Amino acid sequence: MVLQLSTFHWEGGAGVAAARLHQALLNAGVDSHLMVSEISRPGPQTAAWADSAWKSRKARVNFVMERLSFLPYEKDKSVRFAFSPAAIGADITDHPLVKQARIIHLHWINFGFLSLKSLEKLFALGKPIVWTLHDMWAFTGGCHYNRGCERYLSHCCYCPYLKKPGEYDIAFAQFEKKQGLYKSAPVTFVSPSRWLDALVQKAGLTNGKPSLTIPNCIDTDFFKPGNRNEARRTFGLPADKKLLLFAGANTQDPRKGYTYFQKAMQDPNLADTEVVILGKGKEEDFRNMPVKTHFLGKISDAYQMVQAYNAADMLIVPSLEDNLPNTVMEAMSCGTPAVGFDTGGIPEMIGHLESGFITAPKSASALSEGIQWLLKNNVDGSVSENARKKVLQDYSEAVVAAQYAQLYDSLLHGQ
């Protein structure tokens, strides 16, 4: 039995990716169990650590205490959730699922679910550990994305996320703890993108450790092309306009690059297009968009998500840092091509001039150029067709589940 561990369940990019993999493994006949901090919705072989009122309160307290432990150090509010000290978490080593598991598969485990101490106890069990990285945290002194700082390549210190960076700051201390933790731990690091795996192989904490790339997966029978006019009617969107979709769990996160999209839309050549915004935020956050904007807010219903992708002519992904965004995979699976910056794993997903357009990072003019190229070259639907083919080939459930099944088998049988 393989036990997947994730803080979130069907929430946020990492939580969605973990839940999708669990379902894909079950469909492939792998005995997978998923344990999350708290369940979002019932599912097969899915359990919550917080399975009682007392534990639910404890989970919330752990989250608050974990964030409070960083409060005295944070530079400002903008970095509050961008750094995890992993000081507070649950001890799950005596949980029946942990005891039964032959392999423990970690996903995103921060925000009070598992601490560094929790990981130490899990590693001490001696069971093979697979750790799918959904950001950079596993090999940094605490940040989830490095924002240009490269100290993680040797040893974290003078952390730019901190109010008072220093030679022996909390980033230095966490780096030291992880160093001790990984020394003899039976861990294989899996990165959904080749970009992230390259960082794993260079990082001071993880270079020389077993690592490989296996992408996230998606149910291509659910996320599929549909009737555009019908999808637009669902949201009351115009039938006769070119609609550009900007989507994210948190649209206001600077990492998502909304500012560059807003500047790109000032191009007079895009004056006849309209924008659709999907995700957390407020309508007033997008009043500076030069063209008409339709704010759909956060959509939790998966069918409505499919409709939103099908309503759009393209997805815009101006992320400054990203691993393998679910939004890109979801849109392309629905036959909606994407325009994105050449950052992180995004260029691995979008085939330039084939299934979308890749532009120079932090360039509004390049983004505008990419949007115009796609408007011009997808009139016959050929780019949409290529986008769908890419997902079927690389990210379908069966393809990804087979790669993980092979990894599990090699760890259990030493092949």
C-alpha positions in Angstrom: 0.0 0.0 0.0 1.2 3.5 -0.9 0.2 6.4 1.4 -0.1 9.8 -0.1 0.2 12.7 2.3 -1.0 16.2 1.5 -2.0 19.2 3.6 -4.8 20.2 1.2 -7.5 18.1 -0.5 -8.8 19.4 -3.8 -7.7 22.9 -2.8 -4.8 24.9 -4.3 -2.6 23.6 -7.1 -0.7 21.0 -4.9 -3.8 19.7 -3.2 -5.5 19.2 -6.5 -2.5 17.5 -8.0 -2.2 15.1 -5.1 -5.9 14.2 -5.2 -5.7 13.6 -9.0 -2.7 11.4 -8.7 -4.4 9.3 -6.0 -7.5 8.8 -8.2 -5.3 8.0 -11.2 -3.4 5.4 -9.2 -6.6 3.8 -8.0 -7.9 3.6 -11.6 -4.6 1.9 -12.6 -5.0 -0.7 -9.9 -2.4 0.6 -7.4 -3.4 0.3 -3.8 -3.2 4.0 -3.0 -4.5 5.8 0.2 -4.6 9.5 0.6 -4.4 11.2 4.0 -5.0 15.0 4.2 -5.2 17.4 7.1 -9.0 17.9 6.5 -11.2 16.4 3.8 -12.8 18.7 1.2 -15.1 16.1 -0.1 -15.5 12.3 0.4 -13.5 10.1 -1.9 -12.3 6.4 -2.1 -9.5 5.4 0.3 -9.3 9.0 1.5 -8.9 9.8 5.1 -8.5 13.0 7.2 -5.9 13.3 10.0 -8.4 15.6 11.6 -11.2 13.0 11.8 -12.8 14.3 15.0 -14.0 17.7 16.3 -11.0 17.8 18.7 -8.5 17.0 15.9 -10.2 19.6 13.6 -9.6 22.3 16.3 -6.0 21.0 16.7 -5.4 21.3 12.9 -6.6 24.9 13.0 -4.5 25.7 16.0 -1.5 24.1 14.3 -2.0 26.3 11.3 -2.3 29.4 13.4 0.7 28.5 15.5 2.8 27.7 12.5 2.1 31.1 11.0 2.6 32.9 14.3 6.0 31.3 14.6 7.1 33.2 11.5 5.4 36.5 12.4 8.3 38.0 14.4 10.7 37.3 11.4 8.7 38.2 8.3 9.8 41.2 6.3 6.2 42.3 5.6 2.7 41.0 5.0 3.5 40.2 1.3 5.7 37.3 2.3 3.5 35.9 5.1 2.6 32.7 3.2 5.7 32.5 1.1 8.0 31.1 3.8 7.3 28.1 6.0 9.3 27.5 9.2 7.7 24.0 9.6 8.0 24.4 13.4 4.5 23.0 14.2 2.9 19.8 12.9 1.2 16.5 13.7 3.0 13.3 14.7 1.4 10.7 12.5 3.8 7.8 12.9 1.3 5.8 15.0 -1.6 6.3 12.5 -2.8 2.9 11.2 -2.4 4.0 7.6 1.3 5.0 8.2 1.9 1.6 9.9 0.3 -0.3 7.0 2.0 1.7 4.2 4.9 0.1 2.4 5.8 3.4 0.7 5.1 6.9 2.1 4.5 9.5 -0.7 4.8 13.1 0.5 3.2 16.0 -1.4 2.8 19.6 -0.1 2.8 19.2 3.7 3.2 22.7 5.2 0.9 25.1 7.1 0.8 23.0 10.3 0.1 19.5 8.8 3.7 18.1 9.1 6.7 19.8 10.7 10.4 19.1 10.3 10.0 17.0 13.5 7.1 15.1 12.0 9.2 14.4 8.9 12.1 13.2 11.0 9.9 10.6 12.7 8.4 9.4 9.4 11.9 9.1 7.9 13.0 7.1 11.0 10.5 4.4 10.1 12.9 3.3 7.3 10.2 3.0 4.7 10.9 4.3 1.2 9.8 7.9 0.8 8.7 9.5 -2.4 8.4 13.2 -2.2 6.6 15.0 -5.1 7.8 18.7 -5.0 5.1 21.3 -5.8 7.5 24.2 -5.2 11.1 24.7 -3.9 10.5 24.4 -0.2 12.1 20.9 0.3 15.5 22.3 -0.8 15.5 25.8 0.7 15.8 27.3 4.1 12.0 27.9 4.2 10.9 29.8 1.1 8.5 28.2 -1.4 10.0 30.1 -4.3 13.4 31.8 -4.2 12.6 35.1 -6.1 16.1 35.3 -7.5 18.0 34.4 -4.4 20.5 31.6 -5.1 21.9 30.9 -1.6 20.0 27.6 -1.6 22.6 26.3 -4.0 25.2 26.3 -1.2 23.7 27.2 2.2 20.7 29.4 3.0 21.3 32.6 5.1 20.7 36.3 4.8 17.2 35.4 3.6 15.4 38.2 1.7 12.0 37.1 3.1 13.2 38.1 6.6 12.9 41.4 8.5 16.5 40.9 9.8 18.4 38.7 7.5 21.6 37.4 9.0 24.4 34.8 8.8 22.6 32.5 11.3 18.9 33.5 10.6 16.0 31.0 10.7 16.6 30.2 7.0 20.1 29.1 8.0 18.7 27.0 10.9 16.1 25.3 8.8 18.7 24.5 6.1 20.8 22.9 8.8 17.9 20.8 10.1 17.0 19.6 6.6 20.6 18.7 6.0 20.6 16.4 9.0 17.2 15.1 8.1 18.2 14.1 4.5 21.6 12.6 5.4 20.5 9.0 5.6 16.8 9.4 4.7 15.4 6.9 2.1 14.0 9.8 0.0 13.4 9.9 -3.8 12.5 13.4 -5.0 10.1 13.7 -7.8 9.6 17.0 -9.7 6.6 17.5 -12.0 8.7 19.7 -14.3 12.2 19.2 -15.7 12.9 22.8 -14.6 12.3 21.9 -10.9 14.3 18.6 -11.2 17.3 20.6 -12.5 17.1 22.8 -9.4 16.9 19.7 -7.1 20.1 18.3 -8.7 21.9 21.7 -8.2 20.6 22.6 -4.7 23.0 22.2 -1.8 20.5 20.1 0.2 19.5 17.6 -2.5 22.3 17.3 -5.1 23.4 13.7 -5.3 20.0 12.5 -3.9 17.8 10.2 -6.1 15.6 12.5 -8.3 13.5 12.2 -11.4 10.7 14.0 -13.3 7.1 12.8 -13.4 4.5 15.3 -14.4 1.1 15.9 -12.7 -1.9 14.2 -14.3 -5.4 15.2 -15.4 -8.6 13.3 -16.2 -8.8 14.0 -19.9 -12.3 12.4 -20.2 -13.6 15.2 -17.9 -11.4 18.1 -19.0 -12.3 18.0 -22.7 -13.4 20.3 -25.5 -17.1 21.4 -25.4 -19.5 23.8 -27.0 -18.1 27.3 -26.8 -21.4 29.2 -27.2 -23.1 27.0 -24.6 -20.1 27.6 -22.2 -20.4 31.3 -22.7 -24.1 31.3 -22.0 -23.4 29.5 -18.7 -21.6 32.7 -17.4 -23.4 35.3 -19.4 -20.4 36.0 -21.6 -20.6 37.6 -25.0 -20.7 35.2 -28.0 -19.1 37.5 -30.5 -15.9 38.5 -28.6 -12.4 37.0 -28.3 -12.1 36.2 -24.6 -8.7 35.9 -22.8 -8.7 34.0 -19.5 -6.5 34.7 -16.6 -6.9 32.1 -13.8 -5.2 31.2 -10.5 -5.9 30.1 -7.0 -4.8 33.6 -5.9 -4.9 36.1 -8.8 -3.4 38.8 -6.6 -0.2 36.9 -5.8 2.6 39.0 -7.5 4.1 35.7 -8.6 1.2 35.2 -11.0 2.2 38.3 -13.0 -1.2 40.0 -13.4 0.5 43.4 -13.8 2.2 42.3 -17.0 -1.1 41.1 -18.4 -2.8 44.4 -17.6 0.0 46.3 -19.3 -0.1 44.0 -22.4 -3.8 44.7 -22.8 -3.0 48.5 -23.3 -2.0 47.5 -26.8 -4.5 49.1 -29.2 -4.4 45.9 -31.3 -6.2 44.1 -28.5 -8.9 46.8 -27.9 -11.6 44.5 -29.4 -10.9 41.6 -27.0 -12.3 41.1 -23.5 -10.9 39.5 -20.4 -12.2 36.8 -18.1 -10.8 36.5 -14.6 -11.1 33.3 -12.6 -9.9 32.8 -9.0 -9.7 34.5 -5.6 -9.9 38.2 -5.7 -12.4 41.1 -5.8 -13.9 42.8 -8.8 -12.3 46.1 -7.9 -8.9 44.4 -8.1 -9.3 44.4 -11.9 -10.7 47.8 -12.7 -7.4 48.9 -14.1 -7.8 46.5 -17.0 -8.0 48.6 -20.3 -10.7 46.3 -21.8 -14.0 45.0 -20.6 -13.4 42.4 -17.8 -15.7 39.7 -16.6 -14.8 38.5 -13.0 -16.1 35.0 -12.3 -14.6 34.8 -8.9 -13.4 31.5 -7.3 -15.1 28.4 -8.9 -15.0 25.2 -6.9 -17.4 23.1 -9.1 -15.2 21.1 -11.5 -17.9 21.1 -14.3 -18.1 24.9 -14.2 -14.3 25.0 -14.4 -14.5 23.0 -17.6 -17.1 25.4 -18.9 -14.9 28.4 -18.1 -12.0 27.0 -20.1 -14.3 26.1 -23.0 -15.7 29.7 -23.0 -12.2 31.2 -23.5 -10.2 31.6 -26.7 -7.0 31.3 -24.8 -5.4 31.2 -21.3 -2.9 33.9 -20.3 -0.1 32.7 -18.0 2.3 35.5 -17.1 3.7 33.7 -14.0 7.1 34.9 -12.8 7.7 31.6 -11.0 5.7 28.4 -11.4 6.3 24.7 -11.4 3.7 22.9 -13.7 0.5 25.0 -13.4 -2.7 23.0 -13.2 -4.5 25.8 -15.1 -2.3 25.3 -18.2 -2.9 21.6 -18.2 -6.7 22.0 -17.6 -7.1 24.6 -20.3 -5.0 22.7 -22.9 -7.0 19.5 -22.1 -10.1 21.4 -23.0 -8.5 22.5 -26.3 -7.8 26.0 -25.0 -4.3 27.0 -25.9 -2.1 29.2 -23.7 0.3 32.2 -23.9 2.9 32.2 -21.1 6.2 33.5 -20.0 9.3 31.4 -20.4 9.6 30.6 -16.7 9.6 27.4 -14.6 7.9 24.4 -16.2 5.6 26.5 -18.4 7.7 26.1 -21.6 7.6 22.4 -21.1 3.8 22.4 -21.3 3.2 25.0 -24.1 4.9 24.1 -27.4 6.0 27.5 -28.9 4.2 28.2 -32.2 2.6 24.7 -32.0 0.2 24.4 -29.0 0.5 28.0 -27.9 3.1 30.8 -27.5 6.0 31.3 -25.1 7.3 34.8 -24.5 10.2 36.6 -22.8 9.5 36.9 -19.0 8.4 40.3 -17.6 7.6 41.7 -21.0 4.1 43.1 -21.6 4.9 43.8 -25.2 6.1 40.2 -25.8 2.9 39.0 -24.1 0.8 41.2 -26.4 2.7 39.8 -29.4 1.9 36.2 -28.2 -1.8 37.0 -27.8 -2.0 38.5 -31.3 -0.1 35.5 -32.8 -2.6 33.1 -31.2 -5.7 35.1 -32.3 -4.3 35.0 -35.9 -3.1 31.4 -36.1 -5.8 29.5 -34.3 -8.7 30.6 -36.6 -8.8 27.0 -38.0 -8.5 25.4 -34.5 -5.2 23.7 -35.3 -3.4 25.2 -32.2 -6.3 24.1 -30.0 -6.0 20.6 -31.5 -2.2 20.5 -30.7 -2.8 21.6 -27.2 -5.2 18.8 -26.5 -2.9 16.2 -28.1 0.0 17.4 -25.9 -2.0 16.7 -22.7 -3.2 13.3 -23.9 0.3 12.3 -24.7 2.1 13.5 -21.6 -0.4 14.2 -18.7 -3.2 11.7 -19.0 -4.0 9.6 -15.9 -2.8 6.3 -17.4 0.5 7.7 -18.6 1.4 9.3 -15.3 0.1 6.5 -13.1 2.3 4.0 -15.0 5.4 6.1 -14.3 4.7 6.2 -10.5 3.8 2.5 -10.4 7.2 1.8 -12.0 8.9 4.0 -9.4 7.1 2.3 -6.5 8.0 -1.1 -7.8 11.7 -0.2 -8.2 11.8 1.1 -4.6 10.2 -2.0 -3.2 12.2 -4.5 -5.2 15.4 -2.6 -5.6 15.4 -2.7 -9.4 
